[in-house]
Amino acid sequence: MNFLKRLFRKRLSHKDQIRLKFRDAFDGCIKSRYVRSSLNGDAMIGGLLVYSAIVNTYKSLKDNEDMQLLRSFCILQEGFDPINILKEELIRAMNKYCGMEIGFEELEKF
């Protein structure tokens, strides 16, 4: 990330900074060397690989011990739940990379 983006992000609210961190995590999982090297031109296998990368990133962020600390801090100090932001970014990533329109009620299966 270049220097100007870092300066810009420091002026954002805590909620927006967390949103951008989650967005970067989902974008990074798709752009990772493993996913890019595994895409071989087969649309179905590529789609499943991208889908599984997004879901695994979501699960690892949601189940992380640091997420529980962040969640407690944000709820008590800032008044918002980062899990809801994580879910919104999951929906965005699924729509952007997989072309899937999912809702909050469908997130329970993840």
Backbone as a chain_set.jsonl record, in Angstrom:
{"seq": "MNFLKRLFRKRLSHKDQIRLKFRDAFDGCIKSRYVRSSLNGDAMIGGLLVYSAIVNTYKSLKDNEDMQLLRSFCILQEGFDPINILKEELIRAMNKYCGMEIGFEELEKF", "coords": {"N": [[0.849, -1.16, 0.0], [0.549, 2.194, -0.808], [2.055, 5.274, 0.354], [0.323, 7.52, 0.368], [-2.241, 6.4, 0.506], [-2.173, 5.293, 3.058], [-2.009, 7.603, 4.629], [-4.479, 8.754, 4.039], [-6.249, 6.85, 5.059], [-5.874, 7.067, 7.8], [-7.391, 9.193, 8.593], [-9.944, 8.345, 8.61], [-12.969, 7.11, 10.186], [-13.144, 4.811, 12.994], [-14.845, 2.725, 12.38], [-14.938, 2.787, 9.57], [-12.24, 2.289, 9.044], [-11.971, -0.341, 9.991], [-13.74, -1.61, 8.257], [-12.382, -1.264, 5.81], [-10.082, -2.757, 6.337], [-11.151, -5.364, 6.52], [-12.131, -5.553, 3.908], [-9.742, -5.401, 2.485], [-8.629, -7.815, 3.345], [-10.337, -9.749, 2.171], [-9.987, -9.091, -0.548], [-7.269, -9.574, -0.724], [-7.11, -12.332, -0.292], [-8.13, -13.35, -2.632], [-6.331, -12.404, -4.482], [-4.074, -13.749, -3.826], [-1.052, -15.636, -4.194], [-1.372, -18.421, -4.288], [-4.089, -18.848, -5.028], [-4.184, -17.543, -7.506], [-2.282, -19.041, -8.927], [-3.512, -21.481, -9.025], [-5.682, -21.224, -10.664], [-6.727, -22.449, -13.618], [-8.054, -22.045, -15.97], [-10.396, -23.489, -16.136], [-13.658, -22.85, -15.606], [-15.511, -23.735, -13.655], [-13.971, -25.046, -11.652], [-12.278, -22.934, -11.007], [-14.149, -21.073, -10.038], [-15.099, -22.436, -7.77], [-12.759, -22.519, -6.283], [-12.261, -19.794, -5.79], [-14.596, -19.173, -4.37], [-14.276, -20.854, -2.105], [-11.952, -19.731, -1.036], [-12.85, -17.211, -0.247], [-14.839, -17.886, 1.657], [-13.292, -19.306, 3.544], [-11.585, -17.266, 4.4], [-13.442, -15.578, 5.599], [-14.354, -17.235, 7.72], [-11.965, -17.594, 9.151], [-11.397, -14.978, 9.963], [-13.672, -14.426, 11.491], [-13.573, -16.336, 13.555], [-11.268, -15.749, 14.904], [-9.223, -15.066, 17.755], [-8.456, -12.461, 18.32], [-10.473, -11.074, 17.104], [-12.588, -11.289, 18.865], [-11.719, -9.668, 20.952], [-11.553, -7.214, 19.6], [-14.206, -6.947, 18.907], [-15.451, -6.715, 21.431], [-14.3, -4.29, 22.307], [-15.19, -2.482, 20.317], [-17.981, -2.608, 20.548], [-18.39, -1.708, 23.174], [-16.98, 0.79, 23.302], [-17.317, 2.177, 20.832], [-19.838, 1.575, 19.819], [-20.714, -0.12, 17.746], [-20.919, -3.271, 15.986], [-18.32, -5.216, 14.854], [-18.657, -7.652, 13.573], [-20.959, -7.475, 12.068], [-20.098, -5.716, 10.096], [-18.153, -7.312, 8.951], [-19.776, -9.309, 7.862], [-21.18, -7.785, 5.968], [-19.074, -7.145, 4.25], [-18.394, -9.688, 3.402], [-20.654, -10.324, 1.893], [-20.337, -8.384, -0.09], [-17.9, -9.244, -1.254], [-18.624, -11.792, -2.212], [-20.505, -11.075, -4.107], [-18.955, -9.509, -5.828], [-16.762, -11.175, -6.683], [-17.785, -13.752, -7.123], [-20.25, -13.409, -8.22], [-22.559, -13.812, -6.815], [-25.584, -13.225, -5.215], [-26.208, -12.84, -2.012], [-27.924, -12.901, 1.122], [-28.285, -11.635, 4.515], [-29.615, -13.593, 5.972], [-28.847, -15.948, 4.748], [-26.26, -16.191, 5.518], [-25.953, -17.647, 7.802], [-25.317, -20.303, 7.304], [-22.658, -20.31, 6.893]], "CA": [[0.0, 0.0, 0.0], [1.421, 3.354, -0.893], [2.066, 6.21, 1.47], [-0.853, 8.39, 0.345], [-3.406, 5.655, 0.987], [-2.056, 5.186, 4.514], [-2.376, 8.896, 5.209], [-5.916, 8.938, 3.884], [-6.968, 5.935, 5.945], [-5.767, 7.479, 9.196], [-8.416, 10.193, 8.876], [-11.254, 7.694, 8.598], [-13.468, 6.673, 11.484], [-12.757, 3.442, 13.346], [-15.736, 1.823, 11.647], [-14.474, 2.738, 8.182], [-10.927, 1.63, 9.022], [-12.206, -1.775, 10.136], [-14.348, -2.043, 7.004], [-11.341, -1.348, 4.792], [-9.209, -3.887, 6.676], [-11.85, -6.57, 6.09], [-12.162, -5.535, 2.447], [-8.384, -5.757, 2.051], [-8.426, -9.242, 3.601], [-11.034, -10.506, 1.133], [-9.312, -8.855, -1.816], [-5.967, -10.232, -0.655], [-7.23, -13.79, -0.427], [-8.347, -13.646, -4.046], [-5.123, -12.051, -5.224], [-2.927, -14.488, -3.301], [-0.299, -16.408, -5.182], [-1.93, -19.768, -4.381], [-5.329, -18.83, -5.799], [-3.868, -17.179, -8.883], [-1.572, -20.13, -9.596], [-4.399, -22.633, -9.157], [-6.663, -20.973, -11.71], [-6.171, -23.063, -14.827], [-8.925, -21.809, -17.111], [-11.662, -24.181, -15.948], [-14.518, -21.893, -14.908], [-16.134, -24.321, -12.481], [-12.948, -25.242, -10.622], [-11.854, -21.599, -10.593], [-15.206, -20.498, -9.216], [-15.091, -23.111, -6.466], [-11.545, -22.107, -5.583], [-12.487, -18.425, -5.327], [-15.634, -19.267, -3.34], [-13.71, -21.428, -0.879], [-11.002, -18.766, -0.466], [-13.63, -16.164, 0.422], [-15.478, -18.457, 2.849], [-12.245, -19.6, 4.527], [-11.152, -15.995, 4.962], [-14.512, -15.142, 6.506], [-14.331, -18.065, 8.927], [-10.758, -17.339, 9.946], [-11.553, -13.675, 10.603], [-14.747, -14.486, 12.476], [-13.211, -17.197, 14.681], [-9.994, -15.32, 15.453], [-9.307, -14.578, 19.128], [-8.366, -11.004, 18.297], [-11.784, -10.536, 16.702], [-13.406, -11.175, 20.069], [-11.271, -8.464, 21.649], [-11.976, -6.077, 18.789], [-15.663, -6.863, 19.017], [-15.773, -6.166, 22.756], [-13.917, -2.885, 22.325], [-16.042, -1.686, 19.434], [-19.336, -2.538, 21.092], [-18.396, -0.871, 24.377], [-16.468, 2.147, 23.106], [-17.75, 2.845, 19.608], [-21.262, 1.351, 19.617], [-21.037, -0.929, 16.572], [-20.407, -4.634, 16.029], [-17.531, -5.483, 13.656], [-19.13, -8.86, 12.893], [-21.902, -7.023, 11.038], [-19.289, -5.169, 9.0], [-17.541, -8.471, 8.305], [-20.822, -9.926, 7.045], [-21.421, -6.912, 4.814], [-17.941, -7.285, 3.332], [-18.52, -11.018, 2.805], [-21.672, -10.191, 0.842], [-19.718, -7.618, -1.166], [-16.901, -10.082, -1.923], [-19.336, -12.842, -2.955], [-21.115, -10.43, -5.264], [-17.911, -9.031, -6.732], [-15.892, -12.212, -7.231], [-18.52, -14.957, -7.506], [-21.507, -13.057, -8.856], [-23.634, -14.376, -5.996], [-26.347, -12.309, -4.376], [-26.623, -13.52, -0.785], [-28.444, -12.017, 2.147], [-27.843, -11.914, 5.873], [-30.203, -14.85, 6.448], [-28.09, -17.061, 4.171], [-24.929, -16.241, 6.109], [-25.946, -18.576, 8.938], [-24.731, -21.587, 6.916], [-21.201, -20.182, 6.904]], "C": [[0.9, 1.23, 0.0], [1.175, 4.326, 0.252], [0.812, 7.077, 1.52], [-2.099, 7.678, 0.834], [-3.364, 5.509, 2.501], [-2.442, 6.493, 5.193], [-3.873, 9.126, 5.148], [-6.689, 8.076, 4.865], [-6.903, 6.369, 7.401], [-6.825, 8.511, 9.562], [-9.816, 9.584, 8.894], [-11.676, 7.329, 10.018], [-13.02, 5.232, 11.747], [-13.582, 2.432, 12.567], [-15.283, 1.677, 10.192], [-13.109, 2.075, 8.059], [-11.075, 0.119, 9.128], [-12.81, -2.339, 8.855], [-13.284, -2.21, 5.912], [-10.345, -2.468, 5.076], [-9.85, -5.204, 6.257], [-11.877, -6.67, 4.571], [-10.802, -5.917, 1.877], [-8.107, -7.243, 2.258], [-9.103, -10.095, 2.532], [-10.375, -10.317, -0.231], [-7.958, -9.556, -1.859], [-6.048, -11.734, -0.81], [-7.447, -14.187, -1.876], [-7.081, -13.405, -4.855], [-3.892, -12.819, -4.758], [-2.293, -15.342, -4.396], [-0.899, -17.801, -5.368], [-3.18, -19.794, -5.258], [-5.032, -18.516, -7.258], [-3.173, -18.317, -9.618], [-2.464, -21.344, -9.817], [-5.47, -22.437, -10.221], [-6.086, -21.445, -13.035], [-7.065, -22.883, -16.052], [-10.264, -22.518, -17.02], [-12.553, -23.304, -15.063], [-15.109, -22.478, -13.631], [-15.131, -24.501, -11.346], [-12.457, -23.888, -10.107], [-12.873, -20.93, -9.699], [-15.262, -21.119, -7.833], [-13.884, -22.701, -5.635], [-11.705, -20.701, -5.008], [-13.522, -18.414, -4.208], [-15.056, -19.792, -2.028], [-12.699, -20.484, -0.237], [-11.74, -17.676, 0.3], [-14.242, -16.7, 1.712], [-14.445, -18.768, 3.925], [-11.701, -18.333, 5.166], [-12.177, -15.473, 5.954], [-14.465, -15.927, 7.818], [-13.114, -17.781, 9.787], [-10.823, -15.97, 10.626], [-12.588, -13.725, 11.719], [-14.33, -15.263, 13.726], [-11.897, -16.81, 15.353], [-10.185, -14.778, 16.873], [-9.245, -13.05, 19.186], [-9.683, -10.361, 17.884], [-12.679, -10.375, 17.926], [-13.019, -9.941, 20.883], [-11.711, -7.201, 20.912], [-13.477, -5.864, 18.915], [-16.079, -6.256, 20.35], [-15.462, -4.674, 22.821], [-14.884, -2.034, 21.508], [-17.462, -1.553, 19.97], [-19.378, -1.598, 22.296], [-18.016, 0.574, 24.097], [-17.106, 2.884, 21.931], [-19.232, 2.648, 19.304], [-21.636, 0.605, 18.351], [-20.373, -2.292, 16.715], [-19.617, -4.915, 14.748], [-17.951, -6.746, 12.911], [-20.136, -8.482, 11.803], [-21.171, -6.431, 9.837], [-18.632, -6.299, 8.229], [-18.551, -9.172, 7.4], [-21.132, -9.096, 5.804], [-20.298, -7.037, 3.786], [-17.908, -8.671, 2.687], [-19.531, -10.976, 1.659], [-21.096, -9.443, -0.354], [-18.729, -8.465, -1.96], [-17.564, -11.187, -2.739], [-19.974, -12.27, -4.214], [-20.051, -10.048, -6.291], [-17.166, -10.163, -7.424], [-16.636, -13.45, -7.712], [-19.819, -14.646, -8.245], [-22.704, -13.588, -8.108], [-24.278, -13.279, -5.169], [-26.816, -13.097, -3.158], [-27.098, -12.47, 0.203], [-27.948, -12.424, 3.525], [-28.392, -13.242, 6.393], [-29.471, -16.067, 5.909], [-26.699, -17.182, 4.769], [-24.834, -17.225, 7.269], [-25.306, -19.915, 8.574], [-23.221, -21.525, 6.851], [-20.756, -20.298, 8.32]], "O": [[1.893, 1.287, 0.726], [0.212, 4.201, 1.008], [0.29, 7.343, 2.603], [-2.932, 8.284, 1.508], [-4.4, 5.59, 3.16], [-3.127, 6.486, 6.216], [-4.468, 9.635, 6.098], [-7.68, 8.525, 5.44], [-7.814, 6.055, 8.168], [-7.125, 8.683, 10.744], [-10.782, 10.292, 9.178], [-10.85, 7.25, 10.928], [-12.576, 4.53, 10.839], [-13.067, 1.397, 12.143], [-15.251, 0.571, 9.654], [-12.844, 1.376, 7.081], [-10.382, -0.623, 8.432], [-12.432, -3.425, 8.416], [-13.299, -3.197, 5.176], [-9.816, -3.07, 4.141], [-9.176, -6.071, 5.701], [-11.671, -7.747, 4.012], [-10.717, -6.666, 0.903], [-7.427, -7.865, 1.442], [-8.513, -11.056, 2.04], [-10.223, -11.278, -0.986], [-7.548, -10.07, -2.9], [-5.156, -12.35, -1.394], [-6.995, -15.25, -2.302], [-6.8, -14.131, -5.808], [-2.786, -12.571, -5.24], [-2.934, -15.708, -5.382], [-0.932, -18.311, -6.487], [-3.317, -20.655, -6.127], [-5.577, -19.162, -8.153], [-3.436, -18.544, -10.799], [-2.197, -22.152, -10.707], [-6.104, -23.407, -10.636], [-5.086, -20.912, -13.516], [-6.833, -23.525, -17.076], [-11.186, -22.177, -17.761], [-12.226, -23.053, -13.903], [-15.197, -21.78, -12.621], [-15.417, -24.143, -10.203], [-12.247, -23.718, -8.906], [-12.512, -20.291, -8.71], [-15.45, -20.419, -6.838], [-13.984, -22.554, -4.417], [-11.324, -20.45, -3.865], [-13.344, -17.721, -3.206], [-15.321, -19.235, -0.962], [-12.597, -20.439, 0.989], [-11.303, -17.264, 1.375], [-14.173, -16.041, 2.749], [-14.696, -18.52, 5.104], [-11.389, -18.329, 6.357], [-11.82, -14.984, 7.025], [-14.531, -15.341, 8.899], [-13.215, -17.731, 11.013], [-10.351, -15.822, 11.754], [-12.393, -13.126, 12.777], [-14.699, -14.885, 14.839], [-11.462, -17.488, 16.284], [-11.182, -14.116, 17.162], [-9.912, -12.428, 20.013], [-9.974, -9.23, 18.272], [-13.448, -9.418, 18.008], [-13.88, -9.255, 21.434], [-12.18, -6.242, 21.525], [-13.95, -4.732, 19.017], [-16.951, -5.388, 20.399], [-16.263, -3.888, 23.328], [-15.339, -0.986, 21.966], [-18.073, -0.491, 19.853], [-20.295, -0.786, 22.423], [-18.664, 1.491, 24.603], [-17.401, 4.075, 22.027], [-19.827, 3.467, 18.604], [-22.785, 0.689, 17.916], [-19.403, -2.456, 17.455], [-20.187, -4.859, 13.658], [-17.632, -6.895, 11.732], [-20.16, -9.098, 10.737], [-21.584, -6.627, 8.694], [-18.559, -6.26, 7.0], [-18.21, -9.582, 6.29], [-21.323, -9.642, 4.717], [-20.554, -7.035, 2.582], [-17.448, -8.817, 1.555], [-19.287, -11.527, 0.585], [-21.335, -9.823, -1.5], [-18.714, -8.418, -3.19], [-17.115, -11.489, -3.845], [-19.978, -12.914, -5.264], [-20.24, -10.25, -7.49], [-16.96, -10.111, -8.636], [-16.165, -14.133, -8.622], [-20.422, -15.543, -8.834], [-23.763, -13.797, -8.701], [-23.593, -12.5, -4.506], [-27.72, -13.927, -3.263], [-26.718, -11.302, 0.125], [-27.27, -13.44, 3.676], [-27.725, -13.937, 7.16], [-29.473, -17.118, 6.55], [-26.021, -18.185, 4.545], [-23.732, -17.595, 7.673], [-24.797, -20.602, 9.459], [-22.561, -22.56, 6.765], [-19.559, -20.223, 8.6]]}, "num_chains": 1, "name": "protein.A"}
